[in-house]
């Protein structure tokens, strides 16, 4: 976390990922979305933090779709 986020990194994964809106708004090219490590062991963390699936992931998906739409226009 500290490597990519520097001073923006929180005290741990939960604090850092919970502050995702501020981190996204403070980063540009590339925009950084803090995410937990993709592991089955994090299923409990995801269950305890429903905002991750309800708020962060939809925003991440929306931004990815926008980038893909710009790089692959329908008339290409």
Steps between C-alpha positions, in 0.01 A plus 500: 500500500768748598691434177212610277317740730774659709343738753150405383534148641306441819595304809400174331298347220164587655589865561656541157222335301234680708657830390467405133304812396774733624774289343321485164443876504867566582649280229506555128650313208480238629209532737563267792225294659624339822387137509553207736715218369287273276497190717233264628628592845357849454141379463443564872637854463271563202205368702579736790535796264193499272583851378785341304262304275221759511699819442862449399462214250218666300707818470805301392294311240354825368844653455638189331205495260560867416868435423414199285234697312752776422760254379259295290236726342192319362564611140859371498 
